[in-house]
């Protein structure tokens, strides 16, 4: 039977050698077939020509297989469909049928835990997606969902394979559908290691985290040439959709690094903090950092005066294990911090005001950034700690016209729907609607604490006094001294540190130095928390 089937063995280039002619009457034995298989596998593993590999090196890029080796534990990778080839005809494709069709798919382990991955090979058809290429990705995505394990995509492709037409576009549709299906079920991580243009960019946007590498990664819907033709604007690929743009301006990229080695190592680190799926818990880790360690430096780090700036990352480093945390969207919406860390060896997600930027005020970007992080943590059973020092929402016409109401509602919606353990700490001030939104007791925080210099009120004492006592101040012989007296009176009556505790809106006022111990004990108590939302198909998220 085998003699009648023509075989093709790919030469080390994107084109393949003609099929070997069977010898009439000769039936190869199994050893011969095994030798033939070995030759085919070597051809598939070697990839295209050395010239294509050198071109990749010139751009400062690794090959797809080198990237897989860096991502996964040594020797753990199991490849599927390495011999897959396209069946397209026309435009010379029938004479160029390389193995893998430009994408490596399979599974392995990261720190001993199962992870699925695919890596596009730019050396083959520029990493473009055709029918066979898409089919391989669909299969590995389905396997990841069924196995309940994270999926990592290593993207380095030129978009849809033009020669295959609508079949290529349909392939992207299948990927998007699976991205949506897997959302909140398994962690999905996109690593951008080359170009990603057109509709291809929507798949990373549907995943949980996007990593980029400076100078080699770009993402955009329409490229510089199209933009120039349509709008007359001239822009480079990097200025249009490079790592700096997406990490600082658009917010598409969550993490950015200078080289692929560091990038992939950090992907491994992120995976070490995530559960395999939505039914599991994040992995615990041993720590030598005592949970009852006093953080005396916090007493000096945070100024008592509500208007003085300080860096909240210092507070975070004092309360988490060994001062280590992994910040998400570090360069975007810097007035709020979203970071993953461990307390007592257990993973937590921390949302914190950042007074060092815009006084820690909430605006459209900060609300959206924090909302998505809260929803991710809730989906994957990661407890939430919220550190509050917020003066309110950013006022202004631009914010109101830009939709601060609906953006702020996203964060409110995320917290109100979160069923994971939630602990909040008012570090200094919490004014107005921003206090409510930042996981207050009234929206469902399991435990709410405050430091002894906290101010929780509708607004700051100065602003409140100006509103409440406007007429009295205006009619006073000495308006300034009258205002100062009334501000002090308002502080004593309403915004003093224990007023919220007296009202039951915070569960205790704590010594700042004991914050780590209080959080560790609270989270340990809440570890067995069980909470369910009403039955529904899904909520209607504010957009």
N, C-alpha and C positions, 0 to 999 in steps of 0.2 A: 504493500500500500504506500509506504513512504517513498518508493522510487518514482511514483507518478506525481508527487507533489513538488513543484519547483521551490527551491530554497534560495533565500538571499542572505548573504553575510555582509554587513555594513563594513566598508573600508573606513579607516580613520579619517573621515571627512563627513560632511553633511550629505553627500551623495553616496549611493550604495553600489557595490559591484553587482554585475549581472548574476542571476542564479546559477549555481553549479549544475551542470548537466548530469543526470543520473547515468550510471553505467548499466547498460542492458544486461539483465540476468544476474546482476550482482546484488545480493541482499546484505547490507552492512550489519555487523553484529553490534551488540550493545556497547562494546568498547569503542567502536568507531562512532556510534551515535554520541557517546559521552564526550569523545574528543571534539566532535563537531559542536556540541553544546558549549564546551569550554571556550572554543574559538569565538562563538557568537557572544558569550558573556564577556569575554575580554574586549571585544569590539564595543559592546554596550557600555562597559565601564570606562573605557579609554575616552569615549566621547568623540567630538569632531577633531579637526586637524590641530596640529601644534600652533599653526598660525592663528587660529581662532582663540586658542588659550593664551597666546602671547598678547593678543589684542585686549583680552580681559585683564591681563596683568598690567598693561600700560595704563589702564583706567584705574588702577589701584584696587581691583576687585578680585575676589576669590572665585573658584569654580563652585558649581552647585554642590558637588559631592564634598568638597572641602568645607563648605558651610554646614552641611549635614553632620559631618564629623565633629565640628566644633560645638554644635548645638547638643548633640546626644552623647551619652556615656560611651566610652571607648568600646568598640566591638558590639554594640547593642542594636545597631540599625538592621532592620529586616525590610528589604525592598520588595515592593509588589509591582508587577507589570514592567519590569525593566526592558522587556523585549517588545513592548507595544510600539506600533508604527501607524502612521495615518494611512487612510485609503483614498485620499483626495486625488482627483484627476485635473489636468489642465495647468497651464502656466509653468510647466516643467516640474510640478510637484511629484508626478508619477516616477520621476527619475531621482528624486531626493527623498528617501524614506529612512532617515536615521532612527536607530533604536531610542527609546524613551520619549520620542516626539517632543523633546525639550522640557520635560519636567520629571523630577525624581520624586517618587512617592513611597511612603512606608511608615514604619513605627520603630521606636526604640525606647530608651529610658533616659530620664534626667534625674540624677541622684537616686537612681534605682526605681523611679516611678514612671509608669507608662506614659508616653507622649507620642502623638501622631504628627507627621510633618510632611510638607511638600516643598520642593525647591525648584524654581524655574531656572533653566540653563540658557543664558543669553547667547551662548555660542551656537545654539541650534535654532534656526529661524528667528534669531533675536529674542528668544523666549516668548514668542507670540503664541497666542492661544488658538488652537484649532479644535476640531471635533474630538480627536483622540486625546489630545492634551487635556481638554476639559473633562472628558470622561474619566480620566485617571484621577483628577482632582475631586470630582464628584464621588468617586468610589472611596477615596481615603477620608473624605469628610463624613460620608455615611458610616464608615467603620469607626471613626472617632466618636460620633454621636452614640452609636450602638454600644461601644465599649465603655462609654462614660469616661473618656480621657481627653486632656487638653489637645488642641490643634494649633500648630505653629506653621504659618506660611512664610516662606522665604521668597520674596517677590523681586524679580529682575526680568521684566518682560516688556515688550514693545506694544502691548495691546492685542487686539483681535488680529488674527491672521487674515489679511485682506483677501488672499487667493481663495479662501474657503467661504467667504461671504457670510450669509445669514446663519450658517451652521456654527460659525465662531461666536456670533452674537448670542445665539441660543445657549451656547456653553456658559457664557457669563451669567445668563439668567438662572441657570441651574446652580451656580455658585452662590449667587445672591440669596436664592431661596433657601439654601442650606445654611448660609450664615444666619439668616433670620430664625430658622428652625433651631439652630444650636444656641442662640442667644439666651443667656441665663441658664443654660443646661450644662455646657462645658466651657471652660475658659478658651477664648480665641485670641491669638496674638499674631499680628501682622508685622513682619520685619521687612522694611523697604531697603533693598540693597542695589537698586538701579532705577530705571525709569518705570513709571506707572501712569499711563495716560488714558484719557477717555473714560469709558464706562468701567474699565478695570479698577479705577480708583475707588469705586463705591464698595467693593468688597472689603478693603481695609477699614473704611469708614463704618462698616457694619460690625466690626470686631471690637473686642474689649480694649485692646491696647495696640498702639502703632509705634514702632521703633523706626528711627531713621538714622542714616550715616551722612555726615557732612560731606559735601562736594560730590557725592556719588548718587544720592537718592533724590528723586524728584517725583512729585505727584501733581497732576493737574487734569482738568476735564478737557480744555482746549489749549493746544500748545502755542508757543510764541508766534509761529508763522500764521496760524489762523487768527490770532488776536490782532496781529499787525494788519492782515488783510481786511478784517472786519471793522476794527476800531481805529487803526492807524497807530496804536501804541507799540513801542519797541521795548522788549524786555527779554532778558536771558532766561534760559531754562531754570537756573538756580534762583534767580530773583523772582521768578513766577511761582515756582513750586518746590523750592529747595527746603532743606531741613530747618534753616533759620526761620523761614517764612511760616512753616507749619507748626513750629514749636513756640513761636513768639507772637504771631499775628493771627493766623486762622484757628489755631488750637486743634488742628487735625492730628498732629504728632504729640504723643505723650512723653517720649524719651528720645534724646538725640546724643550721638556719640561721634568721636573723631575717626574711628576705624571699626572694621567689621569684627575683629577679635574681641574688643571691649564690648561691642554691642551684643554679640551672641552670648558672651559670658554673663551679661546683665539680664538677658532673656532667661538664662538658666536660673539666676538668682530670683527673679520674679516668680518663676514656676515653683521654686522651693517654698514659696509663701502661700501658694494657692491650693485649694482642694482640687481633686481630679474632676469633680462634677458638683452639681447642685445638691446632691444627696449626701455628700461627705463633708467633713470638717477640715479646715486648714491643718497642715501637719504641725505638730508640736516640735519644739526643739529644747534641748537641755541648755540651761543658762547658769552661769556662776554669779550672776548679778542678783543679789538678794532682793526679794520683793518688798521687804520692809526697810530698804535703804532710805535714809532721810536725804532729801535734796535741799540742803541748806542754802545753796547758791541761788535758789529761786526767790529767796527773801530779798536779795539784792538785784536780781535780774530784771524784775518787773517794777517800774516806777509806780508809786502810789497815785501820782497826779494823772488824771484821766487823759490829758492832752499830750503827754510825752510819748515819743515813739520808742520801740524796742523790737528786737527780732524774736518772734515766737518760736523759731526753730531751736533756739536755746532752751526754751521750756520743754519742747518735745524731747530733745536729746537728754534732758535730765530725768524724764519720767519713763523712758522706754529702756529695754534691755541693752546694756552696753553702749547706749547713745546712738544706736544704729537705726536708721529708717530709710525707706525707699520712696522718694517723693514723686508723685505723678503730676504731669503738667507743670513742672518746676518753673518754666519760663513764661507761662501763659496765665493771665488772671492772677498775678502775683499777690494780690491783696487777700487771697485765701490760700491755705495750704491743705493739700490732700496727700496723705502719705500712708504707707503700710509699714508696720513695725511689730515688735513683739513686746508683750508685758508678761513677765513670769513664764516665758517660753511659748506663749500663745499669741497667734497673729491677731492684730487689731487694725482697723482702719481709723485713721485720725483725720478729722476735719477741724481746722483751726483758723481763726482770724489771724491776719498778719498786719499788726500795727506799723511795721516798717514800710509798708506800701499803701499809699492812699489812706493811711490811718486805720486800715483794716475794714474799710467801708464795704458793704455789699453792693455790687453793680450787676449788670446783665451777665457779663462773662463769669464773674465769680460765682453767681447763682447757678449758672449752667454747669460750670466745672464741678462744683460741689454736688449738685443733684445727680449727675451721672456717676460720680464716685460712690455716693451713698447707695444708689440703686445697684451698682456692681457688688458692693460689699454685702448688701442684703440678699442678692441672688445667690451668693456663694458662701453664706453662713459665716461671714466675718464680722465680729462684734464692732460696734462703732463708739469711738470716744470723740466728743466735741469739746474743743477748748474755745471759749467765747470771750472776745474783747472787741465788741462791734459798736460803732457809734450810730449805726442806722443804715438805711439805703442811700445811695448816692443821689442827691437832688440834681435837677437840671432838665431842660427841655429835651436835650439829646437822649437822655435816659428814658424819659417818659414816652417820647415819640418812638424810641427804639423798642419799646415793649418791656420795660422793667417790671411791670405788673405780671405779665405772663412768665417772664424769666424767673422772677422771684417765686412765683407759684410752683415752678418746677422743683425748687429745693424744698418748699413746704410739702409738696405732694410726695416727694421721695422719702422724707422723714416720716410723714404720717403713715405711709404704707410699709415702712421697714419693720420687720418682725424679729430681727436679730437683737441681741442684748445691746442696750444703748445707755451710755453714761455721759452726762454733760457736766462741764465745770466752767462757771463764770469766773474768769481769771481777774477781770477788772471791771469793765463796764458792759452793759447790754441795754441798748435803748430801742424803744419803739417796736415796730414790726420785725425788725432784724433780730431782736431778742427772741421773739416767738419762733421765727423761722429756724434759728440755730439750735434746734432740738431742745426746746424748753420742755419743762414737765407737762405743760398743757397740751403739747402735741405728741406726747407719748414717751418721753425719755423715762427709762425705768428708774434711774437714780439721777438726781440733779444736785450738784454741790456748788459752793461758791467760796472764794477766798475772802478773807476779812476786810478787804478794801473794795469790795464789789459795789457797783452802783447799777441797780436794775430799776428802770423807770420808763415812762412814755418818752421822755427826752431828757437831756441834760438839765441840771438845776438852773443854769443861767437862762436857757431858752424857756423853760417852764415858768420861771418867775416873770419873765418879760410878757408872757401870754396871760398868766393868771392875774398878775398885779399891774397890768399895763396902766390902768387909770390911776391907781394909787401912786405909782412911780412918777407919772406925768404931772400930777398935782402936788408932789412933794416940794418943799423948799430946797432940799438937797437930793435930787434924783439919784445921784451916784451912791451916796451912803444908804439911801433907802433901798435901792436895788440890792446892794451888798447884804443888807440885813435880811431882806426877804429871800434872797438866794440861800443864805445860811439857814433860814427858817425852813425852807422847802427841803433842803438836804437833811436836816434833822428829823423832819416829819415823814418824808417819803422815800428818799434815796439812801438812807443810812444802811450800812452793810447787813443789818439783821432784819430789815423790814420784810424781805422776801421769805426769809426763814419763818418769821412770825406768821406769815400768810400761808405757809405750807407750800410755797412755790419752789423752794429749794429744800432738799431733805436734810442738809446740814451745812454749816459753815466750817471749813477745815483749815488747818495750818498748811500753808503752801508747801512746806518741807515734807509733809506727809502725803502729798498728792499721789506719788507712785504707789505707796502702800494702800491707800484708799481705793485707787483704781484697780489694783491687783485683786484685792479682796472682793470688790464689787463684781468684777468680771467673773471671778471664780464662782461666786454665788449664782450669777445669772447664766452660767454655762448650760444648765439644763432647762432654761426658759423654753416654753412652748406657747406660741401664739399663732392664731390663724385669722386670716381676713375672711370677710363674707364670701360666699360662693358667687363667682362671676366669670365671664369669659375673659375679660381684662378691663382695667380701668382706662379712662380717657385722659392720657397724660397732657398737661398744658403744653402747647407748642407755640 
